[in-house]
Amino acid sequence: MENSIWAGVRERTHALGADPGSAGVFGSMGHRFLLDEPLTSEEIADLEAQVGVVLPEEYREFLLQVGAGGAGPSYGVFPVRRVQGRWRWEGDGADLADLSRLAEPFPQQGPDPEQVRRLLEERPEEEHFEEIEDFDDAMEAWDERWEPVMFSPGRTVGAVVISHIGCAARQWLILSGPERGRIWSDNRVDDEDLAPLLDERGEPMTFSRWYLTWLEESERQALSAPAGG
């Protein structure tokens, strides 16, 4: 256990909450560097049995050693909790994930690029309309064509929403398929497709890299914060 990548992480995260210099860390006013209690091995087994998939190892160990959710990147890690005997992830947009399809491989490829390009070219522009009501009607009609393409339920099988980064942008943790254990960004609210989250070297972010990078950067920010503020 002492060689685990998660050794001491719970304590470090809580210590940030007691450091006045951490007040400026993005999202900290929401999670306040608090973590849910870790899950037990029995709870993990029950969760995996319910969703029908073995969790990625890094995330599984995080749940066992650090916490079931709470403080973390942006507005925090969505907690996974058992409510009335059923497990679910909780947070802004967590219900976007279909928990009955988590064992299906997450699709790396999004919608047909040509179809997306055509739809974006046809997106109504407000300046082309004399009346705002006409523009609203045109946008509503366009959205009815756009949403089935970008928000198809099959686009996010095998994944759960793990964090909310603001303005309806989110991040997903992939549980099944070739991208298993990695984090993907979801900026579909800005008419962009889901895409793998990359580090400064252009390498895909695993769950542990995603969390520990945030923790290290938060500690540096707290250390460099001016005294008294």
N, C-alpha and C positions, 0 to 999 in steps of 0.2 A: 504493500500500500504506500510505503514511503517514497517509492520511485514513481508513483502515479503523476501524470501531468497535472492532475487536479489537487495534489497535496498542497495545503495551505491557502488555496484559492478562496474558499469561503471566508476564512479569517481576514485575508487581504481585502476582500470586497467590503466586509463589515467595517474594517479599519478606515476605509475611505469615507464612510459615512460619518465618522467622528473627526475627520480632518476638515477644518474650515476652508481649506484651499480647494476642496472638491466641489464647492457649491456651483462653480461655473461649468461643470461637466454637463454636456448636453443630455437632457432627459432625466437628470438626477432629481429634479423636483418632483418627478412622478414616482420613481422607484425608491428614492432615498437610500440607495445602496443596501436595501433589505432583500433577503432571500427567503423563499419558502423553505420549510424543513425538507431535507433529502427524503427520497422514497426508500422504502425497504426493498430487499430482493424479492420478497413475496409480492409487493405491490407492483414492481416492475414486471414480474411474471404474469400477474393478472392483467396488467395493461397490454402486454404483448399478445396475450391470448385473446383479448377482446378485439384488438385492431388487426390481428392476423399477420403481424410482421415482427421480426426481431429488430430492435432499434439499433442504429449505428453505434458502434462501440464507444466512441468518444462522447456521444450524447448520453448513452446509457450510463456511463461512469459519472458524468456530470450530475445526472439525476440522483445517483447513489451517494456521491461524495460532496457535492456543492449545494444543490437544492433543486426542488421541482420547478423552479422558475423564479423570476424576480429581477434583481439588478442585473444589468447587462447592456449591450450596445443599444444606442438610441433610447427608446422608452422601455427597454428591458426585455428579458426573455419571457415569452408567454408561458405561464405556469400550466402544467398538466395536472388535473385534479379529478378525483372520483366524486361524482355528484349523483346521489340516489343510485349508487351501484354501477354507474357507467362512467368511463373515463372520457375526458375531453380536454382540449386545449382552450384556454380562455384569454381573450384579448380582442382588440379592435381589428376585426377581419378574420378572426380565428375560424369563424363559421364558413369561410370560403373553402376550407378543406373538406373533402368528402371522406370521412373516417371509415366508410365501408369499402374504400378503394385504395387503401394505403399499401396493400401488397402488390398492386399493379406497378410496373416500371414507369417511373417518371419520364415523359417524352422530352428528349433534348431538343427536338426540332419544333418550332412554333408553326403558325399558320403559313400558308403559301405566300412568299414575299411579294409576288406579283399581285395577288389579291389584296394584300395589305396596302401596297403602293397605290393601286387604283382607288381603293376606298379613301385613302388620305387625300388624294388629288381631288376627290369629289366632296370633301368635307366643306360644308357651307361656311362662308365668311360673312360676318355681320355687316361689313360695309357694302355688300352686294344687295342688301335689302333696305327698302324705304321704311318698312314698319318692323319694329322689334318682334311683334307677334308672328310675323311671317318667318323671321329668322328662327324663332323658337320652334315653330312647327317644322321647319326644314331640319333643324338639329335633332329634333325628336325622331324624325323619320330616318335620319342618317344613323343615329345611335341604335335604332332597331336593326340595322344592317351590320353595324360595327361590333356590337357586343357579342353576338353569337360567334364571331370570328375570334376575337381576342379573349373572351371570357368563357369559352367552351369548357364544360366540366371536365372533359378529357385532357385539357391542357395542364392540369395540376394534380392528376392522380399520382399516388405514391409520395405525396409531400404534405407537410403541415406548415401553416403560417407560424413563424417562430418569433417575429418581432414587427413592431410598427415604427416606421421612421418619420411619420408625420405626413399630413396632406394626402392621406389615402395611399401612400407608398408603403410597401411592406417587404419583408424578407421571408423566404421559405427555407425550411430544412428538408432536404430530400431523404426519404426513408427507403426507397426501392429503386432498383435500376442502376445503370452505369454511374450516375451522379450521386449515389448513396453517400450520405455523410457530409455533403457539401451544401453551401448556402447559395441560394439564387435570389436576385433582386427582382422585385415586381413593381415596375413603374407604368403599368398599363393605364393608370389614371392620366398619364401624360402621353397617351397614344404610343407607348413603347412596349415591345414584347418583354416577357421574362428573359433574364439573362444571368449567367453565372457571375457571382460576386468574385472579383479578382483582387489579389494583393498588389503591392507596389511593383512586384516583379512580373505581374501578369499571370500569376499562378492562381488556380481556383482556391477559394477559401473553404477549408474544412471547418466543422463546428468548433473545434478546439482553437484553431488559429483565429477564427472570428472573435471568440470570446476573450482569449488571452491577449490579443492585440488591443481590444478595447480596454481591458484591465490595465495593461502596461501604459497605454496612452493616458488613461485617467490618472494613474499614479504620477506620471510625469507632469501632467497639468496641475495637479494638486501641489506638487513640490515646488513648481515654479510660480504659483500664484502669489501676488503681493501679500505681505503680512497684514492681517486685519481685514482682508477683503478678497 
